[in-house]
Amino acid sequence: MASSQHADPPRPDQLRVIIIGAGLGGCAAAMAMHHQGFHVTIFEKIRKFDRLGDSLGLGENALRLLKRWGLHDQLIEIGNKSPNMQIRRWDTGEILAVQPLMDMAGYIGHRGDYHVEFLKQVEKLGMTVRMGHKVVEFHEAFSTSPSVVLADGRTFTADIIIGADGIKSQTRELVLGFADKPKSSGYACYRAYFKGAHLKTIPLCAPLVQQDCVNIWIGHDMHLVQNTLRNGEEFNWILTHKESVAEIPESWFQPGNMEDVRELVKQWDPMIVAAVNETPACLDWKICYRDPIPTWVSKTHTIALLGDSCHPHLPTSAQGASQATESGAVLALCLKLAGKDHVPLATRVYEKLRFSRVRQAQLNGEDVRDRWHGTLRQLDDGEKPDPDQVKIKNRWLYPFDAEADTRERWESISAMVRKELESGVITPLFDPITGDRLALIQHDAMGQRKDLPLPAEVVVG
Ligand SMILES: Cc1cc2nc3c(=O)[nH]c(=O)nc-3n(C[C@H](O)[C@H](O)[C@H](O)COP(=O)(O)OP(=O)(O)OC[C@H]3O[C@@H](n4cnc5c(N)ncnc54)[C@H](O)[C@@H]3O)c2cc1C
């Protein structure tokens, strides 16, 4: 992939956007910004992307937006074709519930394959990702436009800078004013993705590779999600287990020990044990989670966070990339509605519009994990759980149209933000002491919107 910015220089009336990071979040933001007519420059520190990661879900809530930006059918092609998933008992494999796959993550495909299509679309729209360009410094002042400095010493200025630089975000440190240490979620995952052909010759696990399928085994404080793609050509499992570590290595590359995995699942359903036993290698991924942060926007209101840099999700949320896509759409539309000279208004409305919905998507991941890990323990021997108790409850997230919601709520929230900007007192999104969500809107478990009373004003930064 060549170096991404719009080939032409910005027109005087065009908003200039710098995006740091060309992951799925950064690419989605680039498409959204382009859609609103802005001039986009993207810096990515990696020189060349590999096919990294394994299974990733893209929900209808993201696909609806991506389609408007010209990307749809290629993504559907990548996703798992199975209509349903089965939720099973860890030891016998007995099916406890069957759910449409769309209730979980929507289309589950390989992250690297989705990434290729996102990058292709960015290029097709006339933007170029500047690969091998690491942002190392930021400059911002109330009187001037913000800028970034690259590792090679060059400085670039824009009207807004978007930190889509992932879980280890440097931009987040700038926005918060301190280094936000990763927090152990209390769980870790072993993850494996490999060619599935040889499993077809092993009778015990052959049924898992006859066609695309998704199965989830739930046990005490553990669950395993299996995803078969490309008609059995590719096979993936992710085993979540309890683990508390003092030092958390936040890495997508740390090798796992297959002996440890085999030991953990040795008493499990023989079908999945056979597949695990045939697995050549795995990664050991300590699930890093972060507490919600009180602001996604810098003190001059011109540097904003997006995606994993401000709202990472647990794998059980299956919404990390989808929520990053929604955030891109909302920020771009806020910038359009506010107008070129009102970036602070746009960024502050953006964070208020997004926080509560993102938080709910994050919490859904905690909820389903806890139900999967705890349900069987509460039952007597031979007793079956109510299928509803082990089902994923993400369905309400999918009909949402992030752009329509932004238009609908723009007037009321922008009026409130105007007052905040005038007074210089910005309401934080989240109170780290009480844990209260201070953003304006909440959704209940059925997706119904509840308006919160106006929060008490607290000075940020
Ligand atoms: C290697 C990898 C594998 C993953 N695998 C999975 C998976 O299997 N399943 C799943 O559900 N999720 C996976 N994820 C997470 C998932 O991709 C994200 O939750 C989601 O796509 C939103 O990502 P993002 O764009 O916000 O952040 P990321 O995907 O982390 O992208 C951030 C980008 O910013 C770049 N960057 C960081 N700092 C700088 C800097 N200073 N200057 C320039 N560029 C910078 C990084 O190189 C990276 O490309 C993975 C993430 C990574 C990085």
The ligand as an SDF file (V2000), in Angstrom:
LIG
                    3D

 53 58  0  0  0  0  0  0  0  0999 V2000
   -2.7960   -6.2620   15.5110 C   0  0  0  0  0  0  0  0  0  0  0  0
   -4.2370   -6.1870   15.9360 C   0  0  0  0  0  0  0  0  0  0  0  0
   -5.0180   -7.3250   15.8820 C   0  0  0  0  0  0  0  0  0  0  0  0
   -6.3520   -7.2600   16.2730 C   0  0  0  0  0  0  0  0  0  0  0  0
   -7.1020   -8.4010   16.1940 N   0  0  0  0  0  0  0  0  0  0  0  0
   -8.3960   -8.3570   16.5340 C   0  0  0  0  0  0  0  0  0  0  0  0
   -9.1970   -9.5120   16.4400 C   0  0  0  0  0  0  0  0  0  0  0  0
   -8.7440  -10.5640   16.0640 O   0  0  0  0  0  0  0  0  0  0  0  0
  -10.5010   -9.4080   16.7750 N   0  0  0  0  0  0  0  0  0  0  0  0
  -11.0510   -8.2420   17.2160 C   0  0  0  0  0  0  0  0  0  0  0  0
  -12.2560   -8.1950   17.4900 O   0  0  0  0  0  0  0  0  0  0  0  0
  -10.3160   -7.1330   17.3310 N   0  0  0  0  0  0  0  0  0  0  0  0
   -9.0050   -7.1550   17.0000 C   0  0  0  0  0  0  0  0  0  0  0  0
   -8.2540   -6.0250   17.1050 N   0  0  0  0  0  0  0  0  0  0  0  0
   -8.8940   -4.8050   17.6330 C   0  0  0  0  0  0  0  0  0  0  0  0
   -9.7830   -4.1800   16.5840 C   0  0  0  0  0  0  0  0  0  0  0  0
   -9.1100   -4.0760   15.3730 O   0  0  0  0  0  0  0  0  0  0  0  0
  -10.2440   -2.8320   17.1000 C   0  0  0  0  0  0  0  0  0  0  0  0
  -10.9800   -3.0170   18.3060 O   0  0  0  0  0  0  0  0  0  0  0  0
  -11.1570   -2.0580   16.1610 C   0  0  0  0  0  0  0  0  0  0  0  0
  -10.9170   -2.3550   14.8330 O   0  0  0  0  0  0  0  0  0  0  0  0
  -10.9640   -0.5450   16.3490 C   0  0  0  0  0  0  0  0  0  0  0  0
   -9.6090   -0.2970   16.1080 O   0  0  0  0  0  0  0  0  0  0  0  0
   -8.8850    1.0830   16.0290 P   0  0  0  0  0  0  0  0  0  0  0  0
   -8.7480    1.4790   14.6040 O   0  0  0  0  0  0  0  0  0  0  0  0
   -9.4690    2.0440   16.9800 O   0  0  0  0  0  0  0  0  0  0  0  0
   -7.4400    0.6780   16.6210 O   0  0  0  0  0  0  0  0  0  0  0  0
   -6.3460   -0.2970   16.0060 P   0  0  0  0  0  0  0  0  0  0  0  0
   -6.9190   -1.3650   15.1940 O   0  0  0  0  0  0  0  0  0  0  0  0
   -5.4620   -0.6900   17.1310 O   0  0  0  0  0  0  0  0  0  0  0  0
   -5.5180    0.6720   15.0230 O   0  0  0  0  0  0  0  0  0  0  0  0
   -4.6810    1.6940   15.5020 C   0  0  0  0  0  0  0  0  0  0  0  0
   -3.6700    2.0390   14.4110 C   0  0  0  0  0  0  0  0  0  0  0  0
   -2.9380    3.1950   14.8150 O   0  0  0  0  0  0  0  0  0  0  0  0
   -1.5800    3.0150   14.4770 C   0  0  0  0  0  0  0  0  0  0  0  0
   -0.7860    3.8860   15.3520 N   0  0  0  0  0  0  0  0  0  0  0  0
   -0.6390    3.7900   16.7020 C   0  0  0  0  0  0  0  0  0  0  0  0
    0.1410    4.7770   17.1750 N   0  0  0  0  0  0  0  0  0  0  0  0
    0.5010    5.5280   16.1030 C   0  0  0  0  0  0  0  0  0  0  0  0
    1.3100    6.6970   15.9440 C   0  0  0  0  0  0  0  0  0  0  0  0
    1.9180    7.2740   17.0060 N   0  0  0  0  0  0  0  0  0  0  0  0
    1.4630    7.2250   14.7070 N   0  0  0  0  0  0  0  0  0  0  0  0
    0.8580    6.6510   13.6280 C   0  0  0  0  0  0  0  0  0  0  0  0
    0.0960    5.5220   13.7140 N   0  0  0  0  0  0  0  0  0  0  0  0
   -0.0970    4.9820   14.9290 C   0  0  0  0  0  0  0  0  0  0  0  0
   -1.3640    1.5250   14.7350 C   0  0  0  0  0  0  0  0  0  0  0  0
   -0.2320    1.0470   14.0630 O   0  0  0  0  0  0  0  0  0  0  0  0
   -2.6560    0.9240   14.1990 C   0  0  0  0  0  0  0  0  0  0  0  0
   -2.5780    0.5990   12.8400 O   0  0  0  0  0  0  0  0  0  0  0  0
   -6.9170   -6.0390   16.7360 C   0  0  0  0  0  0  0  0  0  0  0  0
   -6.1180   -4.8790   16.7880 C   0  0  0  0  0  0  0  0  0  0  0  0
   -4.7900   -4.9540   16.3910 C   0  0  0  0  0  0  0  0  0  0  0  0
   -3.9460   -3.6930   16.4380 C   0  0  0  0  0  0  0  0  0  0  0  0
  1  2  1  0
  2  3  1  0
  2 52  2  0
  3  4  2  0
  4  5  1  0
  4 50  1  0
  5  6  2  0
  6  7  1  0
  6 13  1  0
  7  8  2  0
  7  9  1  0
  9 10  1  0
 10 11  2  0
 10 12  1  0
 12 13  2  0
 13 14  1  0
 14 15  1  0
 14 50  1  0
 15 16  1  0
 16 17  1  0
 16 18  1  0
 18 19  1  0
 18 20  1  0
 20 21  1  0
 20 22  1  0
 22 23  1  0
 23 24  1  0
 24 25  2  0
 24 26  1  0
 24 27  1  0
 27 28  1  0
 28 29  2  0
 28 30  1  0
 28 31  1  0
 31 32  1  0
 32 33  1  0
 33 34  1  0
 33 48  1  0
 34 35  1  0
 35 36  1  0
 35 46  1  0
 36 37  1  0
 36 45  1  0
 37 38  2  0
 38 39  1  0
 39 40  1  0
 39 45  2  0
 40 41  1  0
 40 42  2  0
 42 43  1  0
 43 44  2  0
 44 45  1  0
 46 47  1  0
 46 48  1  0
 48 49  1  0
 50 51  2  0
 51 52  1  0
 52 53  1  0
M  END
$$$$
